[in-house]
Protein backbone atom coordinates (compact mmCIF):
# COMPACT_ATOMS: atom_id res chain seq x y z
CA UNK A 1 0.00 0.00 0.00
CA UNK A 2 1.31 3.43 -0.95
CA UNK A 3 0.39 6.66 0.82
CA UNK A 4 0.36 10.11 -0.77
CA UNK A 5 -0.05 13.42 1.05
CA UNK A 6 -1.22 16.50 -0.81
CA UNK A 7 -2.09 20.10 0.07
CA UNK A 8 -4.44 22.73 -1.30
CA UNK A 9 -5.82 26.06 -0.11
CA UNK A 10 -9.43 27.15 0.01
CA UNK A 11 -10.63 30.66 -0.68
CA UNK A 12 -10.33 32.32 2.73
CA UNK A 13 -14.04 32.95 3.26
CA UNK A 14 -15.96 31.30 6.12
CA UNK A 15 -19.17 30.89 4.11
CA UNK A 16 -17.38 29.26 1.16
CA UNK A 17 -15.39 27.00 3.48
CA UNK A 18 -18.62 25.85 5.16
CA UNK A 19 -20.17 25.12 1.74
CA UNK A 20 -17.06 23.17 0.69
CA UNK A 21 -17.21 21.06 3.83
CA UNK A 22 -20.93 20.45 3.29
CA UNK A 23 -20.22 19.08 -0.21
CA UNK A 24 -17.60 16.77 1.27
CA UNK A 25 -20.00 15.52 3.92
CA UNK A 26 -22.10 14.14 1.07
CA UNK A 27 -19.92 13.68 -2.01
CA UNK A 28 -21.68 12.65 -5.15
CA UNK A 29 -21.80 8.85 -5.65
CA UNK A 30 -20.08 9.22 -9.04
CA UNK A 31 -17.15 10.96 -7.37
CA UNK A 32 -16.77 8.21 -4.78
CA UNK A 33 -16.95 5.60 -7.55
CA UNK A 34 -14.29 7.46 -9.52
CA UNK A 35 -11.95 7.62 -6.52
CA UNK A 36 -12.40 3.99 -5.53
CA UNK A 37 -12.30 2.79 -9.14
CA UNK A 38 -8.88 4.40 -9.57
CA UNK A 39 -7.42 2.27 -6.79
CA UNK A 40 -7.73 4.65 -3.85
CA UNK A 41 -8.43 2.48 -0.80
CA UNK A 42 -8.59 5.24 1.83
CA UNK A 43 -8.75 9.03 1.73
CA UNK A 44 -8.92 11.64 4.45
CA UNK A 45 -8.93 15.43 4.17
CA UNK A 46 -8.02 17.69 7.10
CA UNK A 47 -8.37 21.46 7.35
CA UNK A 48 -6.71 24.19 9.37
CA UNK A 49 -7.86 27.69 8.50
CA UNK A 50 -8.09 27.62 4.73
CA UNK A 51 -5.32 25.02 4.23
CA UNK A 52 -6.31 21.45 3.31
CA UNK A 53 -4.21 18.33 3.77
CA UNK A 54 -5.22 15.08 2.05
CA UNK A 55 -3.92 11.61 2.83
CA UNK A 56 -4.55 8.99 0.15
CA UNK A 57 -3.76 5.30 0.44
CA UNK A 58 -3.75 3.48 -2.87
CA UNK A 59 -3.34 -0.05 -4.15
CA UNK A 60 -0.85 -1.23 -6.76
CA UNK A 61 -3.24 -0.46 -9.65
CA UNK A 62 -3.31 3.28 -8.88
CA UNK A 63 -1.52 5.86 -11.02
CA UNK A 64 -2.01 9.61 -11.12
CA UNK A 65 -1.81 9.55 -14.91
CA UNK A 66 -4.57 6.94 -15.29
CA UNK A 67 -6.74 8.75 -12.72
CA UNK A 68 -6.28 12.03 -14.58
CA UNK A 69 -7.20 10.45 -17.94
CA UNK A 70 -10.28 8.76 -16.46
CA UNK A 71 -11.37 12.00 -14.78
CA UNK A 72 -10.98 13.96 -18.02
CA UNK A 73 -13.31 11.49 -19.75
CA UNK A 74 -15.92 11.53 -16.98
CA UNK A 75 -18.46 14.39 -17.33
CA UNK A 76 -19.66 14.07 -13.73
CA UNK A 77 -16.10 14.32 -12.37
CA UNK A 78 -15.51 17.36 -14.60
CA UNK A 79 -18.71 18.95 -13.25
CA UNK A 80 -17.55 18.30 -9.65
CA UNK A 81 -14.05 19.67 -10.31
CA UNK A 82 -15.45 22.81 -11.92
CA UNK A 83 -17.75 23.33 -8.93
CA UNK A 84 -14.88 22.79 -6.46
CA UNK A 85 -12.77 25.54 -8.12
CA UNK A 86 -15.30 28.00 -6.68
CA UNK A 87 -13.92 27.11 -3.26
CA UNK A 88 -10.32 26.18 -4.01
CA UNK A 89 -7.25 28.20 -4.82
CA UNK A 90 -3.90 26.91 -5.89
CA UNK A 91 -0.93 26.99 -3.57
CA UNK A 92 1.71 29.58 -4.48
CA UNK A 93 4.08 26.81 -5.66
CA UNK A 94 1.45 25.02 -7.80
CA UNK A 95 1.90 24.66 -11.52
CA UNK A 96 -0.69 26.38 -13.75
CA UNK A 97 -4.01 24.55 -13.49
CA UNK A 98 -2.75 22.32 -10.66
CA UNK A 99 -4.98 21.88 -7.63
CA UNK A 100 -3.66 19.45 -5.08
CA UNK A 101 0.12 19.65 -4.68
CA UNK A 102 2.13 16.61 -3.62
CA UNK A 103 3.91 17.03 -0.31
CA UNK A 104 7.39 15.66 0.38
CA UNK A 105 7.83 13.40 3.38
CA UNK A 106 10.55 14.92 5.55
CA UNK A 107 10.30 12.80 8.72
CA UNK A 108 9.33 9.31 9.83
CA UNK A 109 9.27 7.97 13.38
N, C-alpha and C positions, 0 to 999 in steps of 0.2 A: 504494500500500500504506500502510495506517495502522497505527501501533504504539500500544498501550496498555500502561501499567505500573500494576500493582495490588499492594497489600500486604495481608497477613493475619498474624495470630499463631497459633501452635500452643499447646496446653496445654503448660506448661513441665515436661515429664516425659520423661526420656530414653527410657523404654520406649515410650511413646505416640508420640514423634517417630520412633523406629525403625520402628514399625508403619506409621505414615503414609507414610514413605519407601518401605517395602516395597510398599504398595498402589500407589504412583506408579511403581514400577519395573515393574509389570505391570498397568496400568489395564485395566479391563474393555473389551472390544471395543465395546460399546454406547456407552461414554463417549467413546472416541476418535471413533466415527462421529458422535456428537452434536456434538462440538467441530468436526470437519472440515466436517460438513454445515451448520454455522452460518456458515461462511466464514472460519474461523480457519485460516490457512496455516502458521503457526509458533507454538509456545508453549514457553517455558522457565520453570521455577520454580527459584529459588535460595533457600538458607536460611542464615541466620546466627543461632546460638542458636535461639530459638523464633520468630523473625521470618521470614516468607516474602515473596519478591518475585517477581512473575510478569510476564513480558514476552509480550505477544500481538501477533502481526502478523495483520492481517485484510484480506480483499479488499473490494471495493466493495459486495458483497451483505450484509456483516455489519451487524447492529444488536443492541445489548444488549437492546432490547425484544423483538425477534423471538426471540433466543436464550432469553430468560427465558420467553416464552410456550411455546416448543417444549419446554423443559426441564420446565415445569409439567405438560405433557401426556404426558411420557415416564416411565412407571413405573420403568424401570431407572435413569434419571438421578435420580429422586427417591430411590430406594433408596441410590444412591451418595452423594448429598448428605446424607442422614440419617446414613449411616455416617461420613462425613467430619466431621460436627459433634462426634463423639466426641473428635476430635483437635484441632479448630479452636476458636479463641475470637476474638470480634470485637475489632477495634482500639478503643481508647477513644473515637475520634471517629466510629465507625461508627453508622449509623442502625439502629434496631431491626430485627433479622432480617437485616441486611446482613452478608455475609461479606467478600469481597474489596472493598477500598476503592481507588478510583481515585487515583493519585498525580498531582500536578501537576509538569510539567516546569519546572525552574527554571534550567537551563543547557544550552547546546549549544555544542560546539566544532567 
